[in-house]
Amino acid sequence: MTPLEFRDHVAQAQDALRMLFPETPLQLNEHLSKRYGARIFLKREDLTPVRSYKIRGAFNFMRKRIEAGQAAASFTCASAGNHAQGFAFACRHFGLRGRIFMPVTTPQQKIDKTRVFGGEAVEIELVGDFFDDCYAAAKAYAAETGAAMVPPFDHEDIVEGQASVAAEIVRQLGGETPDMLVLPVGGGGLASGLVRYFEGEDEPEFRFVEPLGAPSLRTSIEEGRLVKLPQLDGFVDGAAVAEIGRLPFETLGRFPAQNVILSPEGSICQTMLEMLNVEGIVVEPAGSLAIDALRQLQGEISGKTLVLVVSGGNFDFERLPDVKERALRFEGRKKYFILRLAQRPGALKDFLQLLGPDDDIARFEYLKKSARDFGSILLGIETRDAGNFDGLLKRFDAEGIRYEDISDNQVIADLLI
């Protein structure tokens, strides 16, 4: 398909989508623009009816089958949450039956919202811990029942639907092409759609952003072939995909690996909190990827016009304590130690004197309470400035306190914290 034909199909998808919702805002963000010395626009896909761009692809897939007279008796999909909500919304809109397979680890907020959007038109089945588990279950269900499988990203109709984001950006910028597009990547449907839409002489620079714990695109580009990650960190649930889609990789695989930014999960949490506290914008982990990438782009974007796609805002506020915890640990302002403390009168009082004025004990727990001479303690300390830990550890050493910093030991941290 030529670029012109592709843009033609995208225009049709964009026109059809207007029966569901108006175009999402493209907002110049003064806070980020001032901070990074650039014109930074946010494409607010968190403001669709299902709070993510996924509704575009699911709707376009079903629309094209209905128009071609190929609508199945039922549809099915696999999703970590956002695709499920778009799928459910489209099923109810078209009056179609659908079954949705979601990971058991999907935040409850996304499960509940999917039920709301789909109503009686959809059924939900929770399978496995990761997206790939429920994707296999959905494929098996489609093979057994004849239901039409609506893939989350690896299909031409899905890519066309997601690319309607690009058509809106062009109109909203008055035909101006931004200097750079910063795009989150999970399965790659959104990113590949925008790249294909902007192909041509005035093509902008592209930067793609993945979670550090799920670098499927970066790894595949480095290997020169599709690579399925043996394991991944599922915290950024909307973008934690073990293998990027084959169709998206045909487009994205031509870019150099350095165009793919890997955002640490702790940094993503910092960005989520900043956007909530400063801008009043609620973004989920995957929705903050493009914004978080600015930290690594600040040396190359001064004076440029950037468009960042905010891909989703389905955040379960029950996860907020975990987000704060990860952000503090990433900043180095919160650390955990296992230490040995003498079991004698006054030992705890002596230990407390070692703390600085900005140090706060966030966790104190005896791990072995039967020791007569020394006790093992789990200690969590939060401080205003990460540099305060240098002085604290020197005081520990001077007093002969035996300790081990377990802040970055994920195995021990998962067991004890």
C-alpha positions as CSV (number, residue, x, y, z in Angstrom):
1,M,0.0,0.0,0.0
2,T,1.4,3.4,-1.0
3,P,1.6,6.2,1.6
4,L,-1.2,8.0,-0.2
5,E,-3.5,5.0,-0.2
6,F,-2.7,4.5,3.5
7,R,-3.6,8.1,4.3
8,D,-6.8,7.7,2.3
9,H,-7.8,4.7,4.5
10,V,-6.9,6.6,7.6
11,A,-9.1,9.5,6.5
12,Q,-12.0,7.1,6.2
13,A,-11.3,5.8,9.7
14,Q,-11.1,9.3,11.1
15,D,-14.4,10.3,9.5
16,A,-16.2,7.2,10.9
17,L,-14.8,7.7,14.4
18,R,-16.5,11.1,14.6
19,M,-19.8,9.2,15.3
20,L,-18.2,8.0,18.5
21,F,-16.3,11.0,19.9
22,P,-14.8,14.3,18.8
23,E,-11.0,14.6,18.0
24,T,-8.9,14.5,21.2
25,P,-7.2,17.8,22.2
26,L,-3.7,18.8,21.1
27,Q,-2.6,21.0,23.9
28,L,0.5,23.2,24.2
29,N,1.9,22.4,27.7
30,E,3.4,25.5,29.2
31,H,5.0,23.7,32.1
32,L,6.9,21.2,30.0
33,S,7.7,23.8,27.3
34,K,9.3,26.1,29.8
35,R,11.2,23.4,31.5
36,Y,12.8,22.0,28.3
37,G,13.0,25.2,26.2
38,A,10.8,23.8,23.4
39,R,7.2,24.0,22.1
40,I,5.8,20.8,23.6
41,F,2.3,19.7,22.6
42,L,0.4,16.8,24.3
43,K,-1.9,14.8,22.2
44,R,-4.5,13.8,24.9
45,E,-5.5,10.3,24.0
46,D,-6.4,9.9,27.7
47,L,-9.5,11.9,26.9
48,T,-11.2,9.5,24.5
49,P,-14.4,7.9,25.9
50,V,-12.3,4.9,27.1
51,R,-9.4,7.1,28.2
52,S,-7.0,5.6,25.6
53,Y,-6.3,5.5,21.9
54,K,-7.2,1.8,21.6
55,I,-10.8,2.5,20.8
56,R,-9.6,3.7,17.3
57,G,-8.2,0.5,16.1
58,A,-10.9,-1.8,17.6
59,F,-13.7,0.4,16.1
60,N,-12.0,0.5,12.7
61,F,-11.5,-3.3,12.6
62,M,-15.1,-4.0,13.3
63,R,-16.4,-1.2,11.0
64,K,-14.5,-2.5,8.0
65,R,-15.9,-6.0,8.5
66,I,-19.5,-4.8,8.9
67,E,-19.1,-2.7,5.7
68,A,-17.7,-5.6,3.8
69,G,-20.5,-7.9,5.0
70,Q,-18.1,-10.1,6.9
71,A,-19.3,-9.5,10.5
72,A,-19.0,-12.6,12.6
73,A,-21.6,-13.8,15.0
74,S,-19.2,-12.8,17.8
75,F,-15.8,-11.2,18.3
76,T,-13.0,-11.8,20.8
77,C,-9.8,-10.1,21.9
78,A,-6.9,-10.2,24.4
79,S,-5.9,-7.2,26.3
80,A,-4.1,-5.9,29.4
81,G,-7.0,-3.3,29.7
82,N,-7.1,-0.5,27.2
83,H,-7.7,-2.5,24.1
84,A,-10.4,-4.4,26.0
85,Q,-12.2,-1.2,26.8
86,G,-12.1,0.0,23.2
87,F,-13.2,-3.4,22.1
88,A,-16.1,-3.4,24.6
89,F,-17.2,0.1,23.6
90,A,-17.2,-0.9,19.9
91,C,-19.1,-4.1,20.6
92,R,-21.9,-2.3,22.3
93,H,-21.9,0.5,19.7
94,F,-22.4,-2.0,16.9
95,G,-24.6,-4.4,18.8
96,L,-22.1,-7.3,18.6
97,R,-21.3,-10.0,21.0
98,G,-17.7,-10.2,22.4
99,R,-15.5,-12.2,24.7
100,I,-12.5,-10.5,26.3
101,F,-9.5,-12.3,27.7
102,M,-7.5,-10.3,30.2
103,P,-4.5,-11.1,32.4
104,V,-5.3,-12.0,36.0
105,T,-2.9,-9.1,37.0
106,T,-5.0,-6.5,35.2
107,P,-5.8,-3.6,37.6
108,Q,-9.4,-3.9,38.9
109,Q,-10.2,-0.4,37.7
110,K,-9.6,-1.5,34.1
111,I,-11.7,-4.7,34.5
112,D,-14.6,-2.7,36.0
113,K,-14.5,0.0,33.3
114,T,-14.5,-2.7,30.6
115,R,-17.7,-4.2,32.0
116,V,-19.2,-0.7,32.1
117,F,-18.3,0.1,28.5
118,G,-19.4,-3.3,27.1
119,G,-22.5,-3.9,29.2
120,E,-24.3,-7.1,28.3
121,A,-22.6,-7.2,25.0
122,V,-19.3,-8.6,26.4
123,E,-18.0,-11.4,28.7
124,I,-14.7,-11.2,30.5
125,E,-12.4,-14.1,31.2
126,L,-9.2,-13.6,33.3
127,V,-6.3,-15.9,32.1
128,G,-2.6,-15.9,33.0
129,D,-0.2,-13.3,34.4
130,F,0.8,-11.5,31.2
131,F,-0.7,-10.4,27.9
132,D,0.8,-13.3,25.9
133,D,-1.0,-15.8,28.1
134,C,-4.4,-14.3,27.4
135,Y,-3.6,-13.7,23.8
136,A,-3.0,-17.5,23.3
137,A,-6.3,-18.2,25.1
138,A,-8.2,-15.7,22.8
139,K,-6.7,-17.3,19.7
140,A,-7.7,-20.7,20.9
141,Y,-11.3,-19.5,21.6
142,A,-11.5,-18.0,18.1
143,A,-10.4,-21.2,16.5
144,E,-12.9,-23.3,18.5
145,T,-15.9,-21.0,18.1
146,G,-15.3,-19.1,14.9
147,A,-15.3,-15.8,16.7
148,A,-13.5,-13.0,14.8
149,M,-10.2,-12.2,16.6
150,V,-9.6,-8.4,17.0
151,P,-5.9,-8.1,17.6
152,P,-4.6,-5.3,19.7
153,F,-1.9,-4.1,17.3
154,D,-0.7,-6.6,14.7
155,H,-3.2,-6.0,11.9
156,E,-3.5,-3.4,9.0
157,D,-7.0,-2.3,10.1
158,I,-5.9,-1.7,13.7
159,V,-2.8,0.3,12.5
160,E,-5.1,2.4,10.2
161,G,-7.4,3.2,13.1
162,Q,-4.6,4.2,15.4
163,A,-3.1,6.3,12.7
164,S,-6.2,8.6,12.8
165,V,-4.3,10.2,15.7
166,A,-1.8,11.5,13.1
167,A,-4.5,12.9,10.9
168,E,-5.9,14.9,13.8
169,I,-2.4,16.2,14.7
170,V,-1.9,17.5,11.2
171,R,-5.3,19.3,11.2
172,Q,-4.8,20.7,14.7
173,L,-1.3,22.1,13.8
174,G,-2.8,23.8,10.7
175,G,-0.7,21.6,8.4
176,E,2.5,22.3,10.2
177,T,4.8,19.2,10.6
178,P,6.3,19.0,14.1
179,D,10.1,18.7,14.4
180,M,9.7,15.5,16.5
181,L,7.1,13.0,17.4
182,V,7.6,11.1,20.7
183,L,5.6,7.9,20.7
184,P,5.0,5.2,23.3
185,V,5.5,1.6,22.1
186,G,3.9,-1.6,23.4
187,G,2.9,-3.8,20.5
188,G,3.7,-1.0,18.0
189,G,0.4,-0.4,16.4
190,L,0.2,3.3,17.3
191,A,3.8,4.1,16.6
192,S,3.9,2.3,13.2
193,G,0.6,4.0,12.2
194,L,1.9,7.5,12.8
195,V,5.2,6.7,11.1
196,R,3.5,5.5,8.0
197,Y,1.1,8.5,8.0
198,F,4.0,11.0,8.1
199,E,6.1,9.2,5.5
200,G,7.3,11.7,2.9
201,E,9.6,14.6,2.2
202,D,8.6,16.5,5.4
203,E,8.9,13.5,7.7
204,P,9.6,14.6,11.3
205,E,12.1,13.0,13.6
206,F,10.7,10.0,15.6
207,R,11.6,8.9,19.0
208,F,10.0,5.8,20.5
209,V,9.7,5.0,24.2
210,E,9.5,1.7,25.9
211,P,9.6,0.7,29.5
212,L,13.1,-0.4,30.6
213,G,11.7,-3.7,31.8
214,A,10.0,-4.5,28.5
215,P,12.2,-3.4,25.6
216,S,10.8,-5.6,22.8
217,L,11.3,-3.0,20.0
218,R,14.8,-2.0,21.1
219,T,15.9,-5.6,21.4
220,S,14.4,-6.6,18.1
221,I,16.1,-3.7,16.3
222,E,19.5,-4.5,17.9
223,E,19.1,-8.2,16.8
224,G,17.8,-7.3,13.4
225,R,14.8,-9.6,13.8
226,L,11.8,-10.1,15.9
227,V,12.8,-11.2,19.4
228,K,10.4,-12.5,22.1
229,L,11.7,-11.3,25.5
230,P,12.1,-14.3,27.9
231,Q,10.9,-12.1,30.8
232,L,9.6,-8.6,31.4
233,D,8.6,-6.2,34.2
234,G,4.8,-5.9,34.0
235,F,4.5,-2.7,36.0
236,V,3.9,-0.6,32.8
237,D,1.0,-2.9,32.0
238,G,-0.2,-1.0,29.0
239,A,3.1,-1.4,27.2
240,A,4.6,-4.6,28.7
241,V,4.6,-6.8,25.6
242,A,7.1,-9.6,25.2
243,E,7.2,-9.3,21.4
244,I,6.4,-6.4,19.2
245,G,3.9,-7.0,16.4
246,R,5.2,-8.4,13.1
247,L,3.4,-5.8,11.0
248,P,4.5,-2.8,13.2
249,F,8.1,-4.1,13.1
250,E,8.1,-4.0,9.3
251,T,7.8,-0.2,9.8
252,L,9.7,0.4,13.0
253,G,12.5,-2.0,12.4
254,R,14.2,0.5,9.9
255,F,15.0,3.0,12.7
256,P,18.3,2.9,14.5
257,A,18.2,1.5,18.0
258,Q,19.2,4.8,19.5
259,N,15.8,6.2,18.4
260,V,14.2,3.9,21.0
261,I,14.4,5.4,24.5
262,L,14.1,3.1,27.5
263,S,12.4,4.7,30.5
264,P,13.1,3.2,33.9
265,E,9.9,2.3,35.8
266,G,11.0,4.5,38.7
267,S,11.4,7.5,36.4
268,I,8.0,6.8,34.9
269,C,6.5,6.9,38.4
270,Q,8.2,10.3,39.0
271,T,6.6,11.6,35.8
272,M,3.2,10.3,36.8
273,L,3.4,12.1,40.1
274,E,4.6,15.3,38.5
275,M,1.8,15.4,36.0
276,L,-0.7,14.7,38.7
277,N,0.6,17.3,41.2
278,V,1.7,20.0,38.8
279,E,-0.7,19.7,35.9
280,G,-3.7,17.8,37.4
281,I,-3.4,15.2,34.6
282,V,-4.0,11.6,35.5
283,V,-1.9,9.3,33.3
284,E,-1.3,5.6,33.6
285,P,2.3,4.2,33.5
286,A,2.1,3.6,29.7
287,G,0.5,7.0,29.2
288,S,3.4,8.8,30.8
289,L,6.1,7.1,28.6
290,A,6.4,9.9,26.0
291,I,6.5,12.6,28.7
292,D,9.1,10.8,30.7
293,A,11.3,10.5,27.6
294,L,11.9,14.3,27.8
295,R,14.4,13.7,30.6
296,Q,16.6,11.9,28.1
297,L,15.9,14.2,25.2
298,Q,16.5,17.5,26.8
299,G,20.0,17.9,25.2
300,E,18.5,17.7,21.6
301,I,15.1,19.4,21.7
302,S,15.8,23.1,22.5
303,G,13.8,25.4,20.3
304,K,12.0,22.5,18.5
305,T,8.3,21.7,18.2
306,L,7.4,18.3,19.7
307,V,4.2,16.3,19.8
308,L,4.0,13.8,22.6
309,V,1.2,11.2,22.5
310,V,-0.3,10.7,25.9
311,S,-1.7,7.2,25.2
312,G,-3.8,6.5,28.2
313,G,-5.2,7.6,31.6
314,N,-6.7,4.5,33.1
315,F,-4.9,4.6,36.4
316,D,-6.2,2.7,39.5
317,F,-5.5,5.0,42.4
318,E,-5.0,2.0,44.7
319,R,-1.6,1.7,42.9
320,L,-0.6,5.2,44.0
321,P,1.4,4.1,47.1
322,D,3.4,1.8,44.9
323,V,4.0,4.6,42.4
324,K,5.2,6.9,45.2
325,E,7.4,4.1,46.6
326,R,9.1,3.4,43.2
327,A,9.6,7.1,42.5
328,L,11.3,7.7,45.9
329,R,13.6,4.7,45.5
330,F,14.5,5.8,41.9
331,E,15.3,9.3,43.2
332,G,17.5,7.7,45.9
333,R,15.5,9.4,48.6
334,K,14.3,6.2,50.1
335,K,16.5,3.2,51.0
336,Y,16.0,-0.1,52.7
337,F,18.7,-1.8,54.9
338,I,19.1,-5.0,56.8
339,L,21.3,-4.2,59.8
340,R,22.5,-5.9,63.0
341,L,21.7,-3.9,66.2
342,A,23.0,-4.8,69.6
343,Q,20.4,-6.1,72.0
344,R,21.2,-4.0,75.0
345,P,19.4,-1.1,76.9
346,G,19.9,2.2,75.1
347,A,21.0,0.6,71.8
348,L,18.0,1.9,69.9
349,K,18.4,5.4,71.4
350,D,22.0,5.4,70.4
351,F,21.1,4.4,66.9
352,L,18.5,7.1,66.5
353,Q,21.1,9.7,67.3
354,L,22.9,8.8,64.0
355,L,20.0,10.0,61.9
356,G,20.1,13.4,60.3
357,P,17.5,16.2,60.7
358,D,15.9,15.3,57.4
359,D,15.9,11.5,57.8
360,D,12.7,9.7,58.6
361,I,12.3,6.1,59.6
362,A,9.6,4.7,57.2
363,R,10.0,1.0,58.3
364,F,11.5,-0.6,61.3
365,E,11.0,-4.3,61.9
366,Y,12.9,-7.0,63.8
367,L,13.4,-10.0,61.5
368,K,14.8,-12.2,64.2
369,K,13.4,-11.5,67.7
370,S,15.0,-14.4,69.6
371,A,18.6,-13.2,69.4
372,R,20.2,-12.4,72.7
373,D,23.2,-10.3,71.6
374,F,22.3,-8.9,68.2
375,G,19.1,-8.5,66.3
376,S,18.5,-8.4,62.5
377,I,16.4,-5.4,61.5
378,L,14.7,-4.3,58.4
379,L,15.1,-0.6,58.2
380,G,13.5,1.8,55.7
381,I,14.6,5.4,55.7
382,E,13.2,8.3,53.7
383,T,15.0,11.6,53.4
384,R,14.6,15.0,51.6
385,D,17.9,14.8,49.7
386,A,19.5,11.6,48.3
387,G,22.9,13.0,49.2
388,N,22.0,12.7,52.9
389,F,22.6,8.9,52.7
390,D,26.3,9.5,52.2
391,G,26.7,11.1,55.6
392,L,24.4,8.5,57.2
393,L,26.3,5.5,56.0
394,K,29.6,7.1,57.1
395,R,28.1,7.4,60.6
396,F,27.0,3.8,60.4
397,D,30.6,2.8,59.5
398,A,32.1,4.9,62.2
399,E,29.9,3.2,64.9
400,G,30.7,-0.2,63.5
401,I,27.1,-1.0,62.6
402,R,26.9,-3.9,60.2
403,Y,24.4,-3.3,57.4
404,E,23.4,-4.3,53.9
405,D,21.7,-1.9,51.4
406,I,18.9,-4.0,49.8
407,S,17.2,-1.1,48.0
408,D,18.3,-2.3,44.5
409,N,18.1,-6.1,45.3
410,Q,14.7,-6.8,43.7
411,V,14.5,-10.4,44.9
412,I,15.1,-9.5,48.6
413,A,13.0,-6.4,48.3
414,D,10.0,-8.3,46.9
415,L,10.2,-10.7,49.9
416,L,10.6,-8.2,52.7
417,I,9.3,-4.8,51.6
